[in-house]
């Protein structure tokens, strides 16, 4: 089979295109030099390996010999994995959104030889269809325009870049305007209140995407204001999501989004960043309510990630595809969601008549399929599993003992899961990304502490060790972005530094290894050196070193992933509390001033920054615990602390003289604290101390 240059790459997405007849180049000097030498425009295609429509465009266009010949003759074709190179993706997505009013993947952009965009879009069908131009027709028109109107195109592209620079510029606060007050956070709450779906959860209509940074803000707003509406918006959303088909009812974890308003029909890909952030949402809901259903949903996420998305070295893979084989006899013919859907008869054959009847009622299974009207033909006669009824309702409907129904449903679930595991699995994107692993480490660290589960704590520690050993250069202080197949490559971006610093802080507060705290401080110093705008405040997403990035911006949108600036603000506040370092406080102040106008004008765009502002506004507490970390009474006290939702605090453990000396600069109360002998009735004493001290800014628990 013929190959192109992508066969030498490590990215699963680029390797998927290694046998296309298109003469693809990876992003880099070889492609740029060719475009300049031959004075040809660049066709840039950006996507990722688990993207359904990326697969469609590949089959329709990039495997088409005639279209490939056009691309090879008239353009220099470049492929980019957006997950490896978010810096490249961010520049050209900004252009596509500004010029077309929308965006998405696959992203298709045409560039001048000096990398300035002049035309773009997303998916193009191969021929003209339903009023949309075909890809071949677009290629013909652009090639002709390049020959006849090149100077106009070059001038237009220069103007586009100047306009984009103005678009992404962060507007400073007007003189005298307050940087932060409670009214701004109230405004954010009311925005989400207006868009909240009170019946089905979520914010806005279909399609519905999980956006956990909104949960992060609303739960912290509730903790400060005791406004029950803020809490209820999150709880309703989490309950409805867990009931829906977007939640993998057999294997755990969540799909990317729901195409409908009731979380029923998912887009079936599973992303690591969704698992991480949603696990934290469910854990925090459990801390607040004590409702075991939230804890169980978090456990199912963790068990899925440990089972299906964890590397032998302990790090976490990136994603699983939406598409999978419909028929094992034809493994290359794939359909969206084929791995996850069932006919009623398939369930009956495996579970038995009575348990299958219970299972059908519980999970909304119908004889003719429950998604018959969905346009995807592979769904015909099939069922997406969702919680149509509770177990109690199921038992009452059949007049059967609750215990029998519970046992029957559990056994049917195990049998079906085992049967499903024999199907051809969706494609696994097994690259390891520092930023996404940072999110998952934070989740596992919290899960281990809140649920008292050593396996989750160990998963967090192993993943952190993996990143430290393979993705961090202790001599230079630099992080790398991606690891795959024995190779660590690509200098880290702001997101990688910010999310790994956050993970190290979360890991410290769960396991109290001071090395993690010290590394978090060193990485924050390096982050400031590489990305900080010392004059205007905030952090650029990229360094100033890469000349191929034609637009250097400060990202602040908290979408599917939180922005690096929002996370960095929270990290700076926490590190300043722990270390007492004035330079961290100053960086936080400058960042907040830089994005202060966004707080007032568009709070819905930055919920993670709003969550960090809650930390700032609430005068965070330092909780100090003195004692041997392995002692039973210390562990009991830590369990008490972790059982409660107290978001606006830092938690420190004084377990040695060395630790006390190291932490004393940031927490002066540390210096005078000694572990105390435990009198009889210590457990009761500890509970009283917790109740008393938790209300104070500095709660010292001996």
ZICORCOR-V560135 format. One record per residue. RES is the residue in one small letter. OMEGA is omega in radians with two decimals (* if undefined). Layout:
BEGIN
{{RES/OMEGA} {RES/OMEGA}}
END
This chain:
BEGIN
{{x/-3.13} {x/3.12} {x/3.02} {x/-3.03} {x/-3.10} {x/3.13} {x/3.13} {x/-3.08} {x/3.10} {x/-3.09} {x/3.07} {x/3.13} {x/3.13} {x/3.13} {x/3.07} {x/-3.09} {x/-3.05} {x/-3.12} {x/3.02} {x/3.00} {x/3.04} {x/-3.13} {x/-3.05} {x/2.92} {x/2.89} {x/3.09} {x/3.14} {x/-3.01} {x/-3.10} {x/3.13} {x/-3.11} {x/-3.14} {x/3.13} {x/-3.13} {x/-3.13} {x/-3.12} {x/-3.09} {x/3.13} {x/3.13} {x/3.00} {x/3.10} {x/2.91} {x/-3.11} {x/3.10} {x/-3.08} {x/3.10} {x/3.11} {x/-2.85} {x/-3.13} {x/-3.08} {x/-3.09} {x/-3.06} {x/2.99} {x/3.10} {x/-3.12} {x/-3.11} {x/3.07} {x/-3.11} {x/-3.03} {x/-2.97} {x/-3.01} {x/3.01} {x/3.14} {x/-3.04} {x/-3.10} {x/3.11} {x/3.11} {x/3.13} {x/3.07} {x/-3.13} {x/-3.07} {x/-3.09} {x/-2.93} {x/-3.03} {x/2.92} {x/-3.05} {x/3.14} {x/3.05} {x/3.11} {x/2.98} {x/-3.06} {x/-3.12} {x/3.02} {x/-3.04} {x/3.10} {x/3.12} {x/3.10} {x/-3.13} {x/-3.06} {x/-3.13} {x/-2.99} {x/2.99} {x/3.07} {x/3.11} {x/-3.09} {x/3.13} {x/-3.13} {x/-3.03} {x/-3.09} {x/-3.11} {x/3.12} {x/-3.14} {x/3.14} {x/-3.10} {x/0.10} {x/3.08} {x/-3.09} {x/-3.06} {x/3.07} {x/-3.02} {x/2.93} {x/3.12} {x/3.06} {x/2.89} {x/3.08} {x/-3.08} {x/3.06} {x/3.05} {x/-3.13} {x/3.10} {x/3.13} {x/3.11} {x/3.00} {x/3.02} {x/-3.09} {x/3.10} {x/3.07} {x/-3.02} {x/3.05} {x/3.12} {x/3.12} {x/-3.13} {x/3.09} {x/-3.07} {x/3.13} {x/3.12} {x/3.12} {x/3.13} {x/-3.13} {x/-3.10} {x/-3.12} {x/3.11} {x/3.12} {x/3.13} {x/3.13} {x/3.14} {x/-3.02} {x/-3.02} {x/-3.02} {x/-3.09} {x/3.09} {x/3.12} {x/-3.13} {x/3.11} {x/3.12} {x/-3.13} {x/3.09} {x/3.12} {x/3.14} {x/-3.12} {x/3.12} {x/3.11} {x/3.14} {x/3.09} {x/3.10} {x/-3.11} {x/-3.05} {x/-3.14} {x/3.13} {x/-3.11} {x/3.13} {x/3.05} {x/3.05} {x/-3.12} {x/3.10} {x/-3.13} {x/3.11} {x/-3.14} {x/-3.10} {x/2.97} {x/-3.07} {x/-3.11} {x/3.11} {x/3.11} {x/3.03} {x/3.13} {x/3.08} {x/3.11} {x/-3.08} {x/3.07} {x/-3.13} {x/3.08} {x/-3.12} {x/-3.07} {x/-3.06} {x/3.03} {x/-3.01} {x/-3.13} {x/-3.01} {x/3.14} {x/-3.10} {x/-3.04} {x/-3.06} {x/-3.09} {x/-3.12} {x/-0.13} {x/-3.11} {x/3.11} {x/2.96} {x/3.12} {x/-2.98} {x/3.10} {x/3.03} {x/3.08} {x/-3.12} {x/3.14} {x/-3.03} {x/3.12} {x/3.12} {x/3.03} {x/3.09} {x/-3.11} {x/-3.12} {x/-2.98} {x/-3.02} {x/3.07} {x/-3.03} {x/3.13} {x/-3.14} {x/3.11} {x/-3.07} {x/3.11} {x/3.14} {x/-3.08} {x/3.11} {x/-3.13} {x/-3.10} {x/3.13} {x/-3.11} {x/3.09} {x/-3.11} {x/3.12} {x/-2.91} {x/3.09} {x/3.07} {x/3.05} {x/3.12} {x/-3.00} {x/3.12} {x/-2.98} {x/-3.12} {x/-3.11} {x/-3.06} {x/3.01} {x/-2.95} {x/3.12} {x/3.11} {x/3.14} {x/-3.13} {x/-3.05} {x/-3.04} {x/3.07} {x/-3.00} {x/-3.09} {x/-3.08} {x/2.73} {x/-2.71} {x/-3.14} {x/3.10} {x/-3.10} {x/-3.14} {x/-3.06} {x/3.06} {x/-3.12} {x/-3.09} {x/-3.04} {x/3.13} {x/3.08} {x/3.13} {x/3.11} {x/-3.13} {x/3.10} {x/-3.12} {x/3.05} {x/3.09} {x/3.11} {x/-3.08} {x/-2.97} {x/-3.00} {x/-3.12} {x/-3.08} {x/3.10} {x/3.10} {x/3.11} {x/-3.11} {x/3.11} {x/3.09} {x/3.11} {x/-3.12} {x/3.04} {x/-3.10} {x/-3.11} {x/3.06} {x/-3.10} {x/3.12} {x/-3.07} {x/-2.90} {x/-3.02} {x/-3.10} {x/3.10} {x/3.12} {x/3.12} {x/3.06} {x/3.12} {x/-3.00} {x/3.11} {x/-2.95} {x/-2.96} {x/2.93} {x/-3.02} {x/2.99} {x/-3.04} {x/3.06} {x/-3.04} {x/3.09} {x/-3.09} {x/-3.13} {x/3.14} {x/3.12} {x/-2.98} {x/-3.11} {x/3.07} {x/-2.97} {x/3.06} {x/-3.12} {x/3.05} {x/-3.05} {x/-3.12} {x/-2.91} {x/-2.97} {x/-2.96} {x/2.84} {x/3.09} {x/-3.10} {x/3.09} {x/3.13} {x/-3.12} {x/-3.11} {x/-3.06} {x/-3.03} {x/-3.03} {x/-2.96} {x/-3.06} {x/3.09} {x/3.12} {x/3.11} {x/3.07} {x/-3.09} {x/3.12} {x/-3.10} {x/-3.11} {x/-2.99} {x/2.97} {x/-3.11} {x/3.13} {x/-3.09} {x/-3.10} {x/-3.10} {x/-3.10} {x/3.08} {x/-3.05} {x/-3.07} {x/3.10} {x/-3.08} {x/3.14} {x/-3.03} {x/-3.13} {x/3.11} {x/-3.06} {x/3.14} {x/-3.08} {x/-3.10} {x/2.91} {x/-3.11} {x/3.04} {x/-3.09} {x/-3.14} {x/-3.13} {x/3.07} {x/3.09} {x/3.12} {x/3.10} {x/3.12} {x/3.13} {x/-3.14} {x/-3.12} {x/-3.09} {x/-3.11} {x/-3.08} {x/3.09} {x/-3.09} {x/-3.10} {x/3.12} {x/-3.13} {x/3.10} {x/-3.12} {x/-3.14} {x/3.11} {x/3.13} {x/3.14} {x/3.10} {x/3.10} {x/3.12} {x/-3.13} {x/-3.13} {x/3.09} {x/3.11} {x/3.11} {x/3.14} {x/-3.10} {x/3.10} {x/3.05} {x/3.07} {x/-3.06} {x/2.97} {x/3.07} {x/3.11} {x/3.00} {x/-2.97} {x/3.02} {x/-3.08} {x/-3.11} {x/-3.08} {x/-3.08} {x/-3.09} {x/3.05} {x/3.06} {x/3.10} {x/-3.08} {x/3.07} {x/3.10} {x/-3.10} {x/-3.13} {x/3.11} {x/3.11} {x/3.14} {x/3.10} {x/-3.11} {x/-3.05} {x/-3.08} {x/-3.13} {x/-3.06} {x/-3.11} {x/-3.13} {x/3.12} {x/3.08} {x/3.13} {x/3.10} {x/3.11} {x/-3.11} {x/-3.11} {x/3.13} {x/3.09} {x/3.10} {x/3.12} {x/-3.12} {x/-3.14} {x/-3.09} {x/-2.97} {x/-3.03} {x/-3.07} {x/3.08} {x/-3.07} {x/-3.13} {x/-3.11} {x/-3.08} {x/-3.06} {x/3.01} {x/2.98} {x/-3.02} {x/-2.91} {x/3.02} {x/3.01} {x/3.02} {x/3.07} {x/-3.08} {x/2.98} {x/-3.02} {x/3.06} {x/3.10} {x/-3.09} {x/3.08} {x/3.14} {x/-3.11} {x/-3.12} {x/3.13} {x/-3.04} {x/-3.06} {x/3.07} {x/3.03} {x/3.10} {x/3.13} {x/3.14} {x/3.08} {x/3.12} {x/3.13} {x/3.08} {x/-3.08} {x/3.07} {x/-3.01} {x/2.97} {x/2.96} {x/-3.02} {x/3.09} {x/-3.14} {x/3.11} {x/-3.14} {x/3.12} {x/3.09} {x/3.12} {x/-3.13} {x/3.14} {x/3.07} {x/3.08} {x/3.14} {x/3.10} {x/3.13} {x/3.13} {x/-3.02} {x/-2.89} {x/-2.98} {x/2.97} {x/-3.03} {x/-3.09} {x/-3.01} {x/-3.13} {x/-3.12} {x/-3.05} {x/2.96} {x/-3.14} {x/-3.09} {x/3.02} {x/3.12} {x/-2.96} {x/-3.00} {x/-3.09} {x/-3.13} {x/3.11} {x/-2.96} {x/-3.11} {x/3.14} {x/-3.00} {x/3.02} {x/-3.11} {x/3.11} {x/-3.08} {x/3.10} {x/-3.10} {x/3.09} {x/3.04} {x/3.07} {x/-3.14} {x/3.13} {x/-3.14} {x/3.13} {x/3.13} {x/-3.14} {x/3.12} {x/3.10} {x/3.13} {x/-3.14} {x/3.13} {x/-3.13} {x/-3.13} {x/3.10} {x/3.09} {x/-3.05} {x/-3.00} {x/-3.07} {x/-3.07} {x/-3.12} {x/-3.11} {x/3.06} {x/3.09} {x/-3.14} {x/3.11} {x/3.11} {x/3.13} {x/-3.13} {x/3.11} {x/-3.12} {x/3.09} {x/-3.13} {x/-3.08} {x/-3.09} {x/3.14} {x/3.09} {x/3.10} {x/-3.09} {x/-2.99} {x/-3.02} {x/-3.11} {x/-3.13} {x/-3.13} {x/-2.97} {x/-3.10} {x/3.11} {x/3.05} {x/3.06} {x/3.12} {x/3.10} {x/3.07} {x/3.05} {x/3.08} {x/-3.12} {x/-3.05} {x/-3.01} {x/-3.13} {x/-3.02} {x/-3.12} {x/2.91} {x/3.08} {x/-3.09} {x/3.11} {x/-3.13} {x/3.11} {x/3.09} {x/-3.03} {x/-3.11} {x/-3.13} {x/-3.08} {x/-3.10} {x/3.06} {x/3.13} {x/3.11} {x/3.13} {x/3.10} {x/3.09} {x/3.11} {x/3.13} {x/-3.05} {x/-3.14} {x/-3.06} {x/3.07} {x/3.11} {x/-2.95} {x/-3.00} {x/3.13} {x/2.89} {x/-3.03} {x/-3.10} {x/3.10} {x/3.10} {x/-3.07} {x/3.10} {x/3.08} {x/3.12} {x/3.12} {x/-3.13} {x/-3.14} {x/-3.10} {x/-3.06} {x/-3.00} {x/-3.10} {x/-3.11} {x/-3.11} {x/-3.04} {x/-3.14} {x/-3.12} {x/-2.96} {x/-3.04} {x/-3.04} {x/3.09} {x/2.99} {x/-3.10} {x/3.05} {x/-3.08} {x/3.10} {x/3.02} {x/-3.08} {x/-3.08} {x/-3.11} {x/3.12} {x/3.12} {x/-3.13} {x/-3.13} {x/3.13} {x/3.13} {x/3.13} {x/-3.09} {x/-3.11} {x/-2.97} {x/-3.10} {x/3.13} {x/-3.07} {x/-3.13} {x/-3.14} {x/-3.12} {x/-3.12} {x/-3.06} {x/-3.12} {x/*}}
END
